């Protein structure tokens, strides 16, 4: 995944006014449904939006479940995922994907095996830089892996993975076996599974593409699905029904999609798909948007125009002054990255066309659709 990278300071807690209006551009947005969310963070010079978005989603889930306000460590998930990814890359003889990118299920897979920890326990930066920056580390480890594979005819030792993990530990820090938090001692697994009772099996990933049968699970063909996890396939109208129903019923959404369109403007706090190819006025006036169909979605996916660029967290529904609906989106580019506190509003049209996949709680799925997926 090629995530858009920024170099900005860490953010403080952003308080949400669920009834507030965000009136700082030609688009005037009013919140229709607003959900609780934690502070807007900054992924800095890393391609780890997948961890920031998924961690934010989990934090909102803990709020929804009445567990409290937690600041979880994104880099804890990243550290474990790098080890898993290095192993998979080796097993595939270097033909897999070893990069900074990932998917929402990477975080869930780590929680299943290793739990989670608070941010104060694992900061994930041991290289004394002012910001997170994984480019050197990832290049170094990939070089190590490629070197081991190149040397395989001469024999591979049993310690190569120890060397890889040592590199990760030097840059990010060793994974904690236990930690102190709020006057108690926990293991990461006990903290996640027993103290907070977070169950990864309550969550599913959904998508919508016509090259696979609907209501079945399929292996989504994007490079950052390096673990070959499966997604349930829905018709586009039913995917949108899930998304609106989830927000209206108090469930936020972890969103994976394409942000390469000219109509995506974090600076302006809006993402749209203009109907007119002449885009000069798209942020100066409210413009009409394209009609989206499943065929157009599939075409853009097949032509590699819509790719899994970026993951973000959907935390509400807004409308502009003309009544058009948008999804309030929490980004991971710092709260000072725009005039909207690090949020933006992605139009219904943009969501329909550019969504690659979503992660939601099973109970957020309307009953009729859940039954088609054999989830009820």
C-alpha positions, -999 to +999 in steps of 0.1 A: +000+000+000+013+034-009+000+056+019+002+093+018+029+103+043+031+134+064+056+149+089+035+164+117+035+165+154+015+141+176-020+153+184-038+158+216-073+145+224-099+158+200-133+163+217-162+157+194-193+179+194-219+156+179-242+184+170-215+208+157-214+223+123-181+223+103-183+255+083-147+262+070-150+259+033-175+264+004-190+231+017-209+235+049-213+202+067-237+194+095-234+163+115-264+140+111-251+110+131-219+114+152-201+085+170-176+086+198-140+085+187-106+090+203-078+115+195-067+120+159-032+107+155-003+110+130+011+081+112+040+104+102+066+090+077+052+055+076+029+035+054+011+022+085-023+038+080-038+003+083-027+001+119-038+037+128-072+033+112-079-001+127-066+009+161-088+039+161-117+016+151-110-007+181-107+023+204-142+034+193-155-002+198-142-001+234-160+032+239-192+017+224-190-013+246-186+008+277-150-003+284-136+032+286-113+056+267-081+038+257-051+050+237-038+018+222-003+013+207-004+012+169+032+003+167+026-028+188+005-042+160+030-030+134+059-048+152+041-081+153+029-078+117+064-071+103+075-104+118+045-122+103+051-105+070+088-114+069+079-150+075+054-151+047+078-133+023+104-160+031+079-189+027+070-175-007+106-174-018+105-136-020+076-135-044+052-121-018+047-085-006+071-072+020+064-035+026+050-011+051+014-016+040-013-038+053-050-044+059-074-041+088-073-078+095-036-076+102-045-058+135-071-084+143-048-112+136-022-098+160-049-093+187-060-129+183-025-142+191-008-114+210-034-091+224-028-054+226-011-028+249-016+009+257+004+035+238+024+044+270+037+008+271+050+006+235+059+037+216+076+018+188+104+043+181+139+034+194+159+052+167+158+086+183+140+102+154+114+130+159+089+110+139+081+075+130+099+065+098+102+029+087+118+033+052+153+025+063+143-004+085+120-020+059+147-016+032+173-032+055+151-062+065+140-068+029+177-068+019+184-094+046+155-116+035+165-114-001+201-122+009+190-153+028+169-165-001+197-159-026+220-180-005+195-209-001+214-233-023+244-231+000+222-238+030+200-217+052+207-215+089+182-217+117+189-182+130+180-160+101+147-151+117+165-141+149+185-117+129+154-102+113+137-098+146+168-083+162+166-056+135+129-049+143+137-048+180+165-023+175+143+001+155+109-004+172+116-021+205+110-056+219+075-068+224+065-067+261+056-099+278+040-081+307+033-044+316+020-022+344-011-002+337-034+016+362-018-002+392-022-037+377+001-061+359-011-076+326+001-096+297-010-082+264-033-112+258-049-109+293-054-072+288-072-076+255-090-108+259-099-110+296-097-074+310-114-058+281-131-089+266-123-079+230-133-107+206-118-105+171-143-131+159-171-105+162-157-086+132-159-092+095-145-076+063-168-068+034-163-058-002-182-055-034-168-067-068-185-085-096-156-109-105-166-130-075-200-144-065-220-124-041-227-136-005-195-157-006-161-150+009-132-144-014-095-137-013-092-100-022-066-095-049-047-064-036-010-065-028-015-056+009-036-086+015-003-104+019-019-128+044-046-139+019-075-132+043-110-135+030-137-108+025-175-113+022-187-100-012-219-080-014-238-062-041-230-025-040-264-014-028-262-038+001-227-028+010-239+008+012-269-003+033-245-020+057-225+012+060-255+035+066-271+011+090-239+006+110-234+044+116-270+050+124-270+022+150-238+033+167-211+012+150-182+029+133-164+015+103-128+009+093-126+019+056-100+008+030-101+026-003-085+048-030-076+084-022-058+092-055-087+110-071-083+147-078-116+151-059-100+138-027-089+168-007-079+164+029-070+201+030-105+211+020-120+185+042-140+168+014-138+140-011-160+140-042-162+125-077-171+154-100-194+146-129-177+172-151-141+162-162-133+199-159-123+200-123-110+235-118-140+246-098-146+215-078-137+231-045-149+266-053-185+256-059-206+226-050-205+204-081-226+176-094-211+141-090-209+111-113-235+083-113-218+052-099-226+016-109-211-017-100-198-019-136-179+014-132-165+002-098-153-030-114-138-013-144-117+010-122-106-019-100-096-040-130-077-011-146-058-006-113-073+029-110-090+021-078-064+006-054-060+000-017-043+034-011-053+042+024-073+031+054-093+055+076-120+054+102-156+064+095-172+079+126-204+096+114-227+108+087-229+145+077-248+165+050-239+196+031-261+226+026-280+209-002-287+178+019-263+155+002-249+128+025-212+123+034-193+100+057-174+118+085-139+103+082-111+103+108-078+104+091-043+097+106-025+128+094-027+147+126-054+170+140-036+201+126-034+187+091-065+207+080-091+231+093-114+202+103-093+188+131-079+160+109-114+149+098-129+150+063-162+143+046-163+117+019-194+119-003-218+090-007-206+089-044-170+088-034-176+060-010-196+040-036-169+043-062-136+042-043-143+018-014-121-013-016-133-030+017-146-023+051-143-038+086-174-038+108-188-056+138-211-085+128-240-069+147-237-038+125-249-058+095-287-057+089-303-090+096-315-098+061-279-093+047-263-112+076-285-142+069-274-141+032-238-143+044-247-171+069-236-149+098-270-153+116 
